[in-house]
């Protein structure tokens, strides 16, 4: 999904699926891949399902191109809108991060 709108081809959203092995030690012992590291939708275009469609395309990429059945995300506990989208609308399961 290219996240473009209309004839002006304005970019209104993007997703980044990070499948790289970490190239340096991190503070986290649990550092799974592929990892949905960024999802952004222009506020003018939010609440239209674009974020959900972008996540689904990211999942398709992970499965078809990387051979992975799971995509990991990390969401701040106070980000209620994101938690709602991922858990209630997209069916993600909420887990405590092992390093916290």
C-alpha positions as CSV (number, residue, x, y, z in Angstrom):
1,X,0.0,0.0,0.0
2,X,1.6,3.2,-1.0
3,X,-0.3,5.5,1.3
4,X,-0.8,8.1,-1.4
5,X,-4.0,10.1,-1.8
6,X,-5.6,11.3,-5.0
7,X,-4.0,12.8,-8.1
8,X,-1.5,14.9,-6.2
9,X,0.2,11.8,-4.9
10,X,0.6,13.2,-1.4
11,X,2.2,10.6,1.0
12,X,-0.3,10.3,3.9
13,X,1.1,7.3,5.7
14,X,3.9,4.8,5.9
15,X,5.0,1.7,7.8
16,X,8.5,0.3,8.5
17,X,9.0,-3.4,9.1
18,X,12.5,-3.9,10.5
19,X,13.8,-7.3,9.7
20,X,17.5,-6.7,10.2
21,X,19.5,-8.5,12.8
22,X,20.6,-6.0,15.5
23,X,24.1,-5.0,14.5
24,X,25.1,-3.9,18.0
25,X,24.1,-4.8,21.6
26,X,21.0,-3.1,22.9
27,X,19.6,-2.6,26.3
28,X,17.1,-5.3,25.6
29,X,17.8,-9.1,25.8
30,X,14.5,-9.7,24.0
31,X,14.8,-8.1,20.6
32,X,12.6,-10.0,18.1
33,X,12.4,-9.6,14.4
34,X,10.5,-8.7,12.2
35,X,9.5,-5.6,14.2
36,X,7.0,-3.0,13.2
37,X,9.2,-0.1,14.1
38,X,7.2,2.8,12.6
39,X,3.6,3.5,11.6
40,X,2.5,7.0,10.8
41,X,-0.7,8.4,9.2
42,X,-1.2,12.1,8.5
43,X,-3.7,13.4,11.1
44,X,-5.9,14.6,8.3
45,X,-6.3,11.0,7.1
46,X,-6.6,9.2,10.4
47,X,-9.7,7.2,11.4
48,X,-10.2,6.0,7.8
49,X,-8.7,2.6,8.2
50,X,-5.4,3.5,6.5
51,X,-3.3,2.5,9.6
52,X,-4.9,-0.9,9.7
53,X,-4.4,-1.4,6.0
54,X,-0.7,-0.4,6.3
55,X,-0.3,-2.9,9.2
56,X,-1.9,-5.7,7.2
57,X,0.4,-4.9,4.2
58,X,3.4,-5.1,6.6
59,X,2.2,-8.4,7.9
60,X,1.8,-9.7,4.3
61,X,5.4,-8.5,3.5
62,X,6.7,-10.3,6.6
63,X,5.0,-13.5,5.6
64,X,5.6,-13.5,1.8
65,X,9.0,-11.9,1.6
66,X,10.6,-13.0,5.0
67,X,8.7,-16.2,5.6
68,X,7.6,-15.0,9.1
69,X,4.2,-15.6,10.6
70,X,4.5,-13.0,13.4
71,X,5.3,-9.3,13.5
72,X,6.3,-7.8,16.8
73,X,5.4,-4.3,18.0
74,X,6.1,-2.3,21.1
75,X,3.5,0.2,22.2
76,X,3.7,2.6,25.2
77,X,1.0,1.7,27.8
78,X,-0.3,5.3,27.7
79,X,-0.9,5.2,23.9
80,X,-4.5,4.1,24.2
81,X,-5.4,4.7,20.6
82,X,-2.6,2.5,19.3
83,X,-3.3,-0.2,21.9
84,X,-7.0,-0.2,20.9
85,X,-6.1,-0.5,17.2
86,X,-3.6,-3.3,17.6
87,X,-5.4,-5.4,20.2
88,X,-9.1,-4.8,19.4
89,X,-9.1,-4.0,15.7
90,X,-6.1,-6.1,14.5
91,X,-6.2,-9.0,17.0
92,X,-2.7,-8.5,18.4
93,X,-2.1,-10.0,21.8
94,X,-0.7,-7.9,24.6
95,X,2.3,-9.1,26.5
96,X,4.6,-7.6,29.1
97,X,8.0,-6.9,27.7
98,X,10.5,-9.4,29.3
99,X,13.1,-6.7,29.8
100,X,10.8,-4.4,31.8
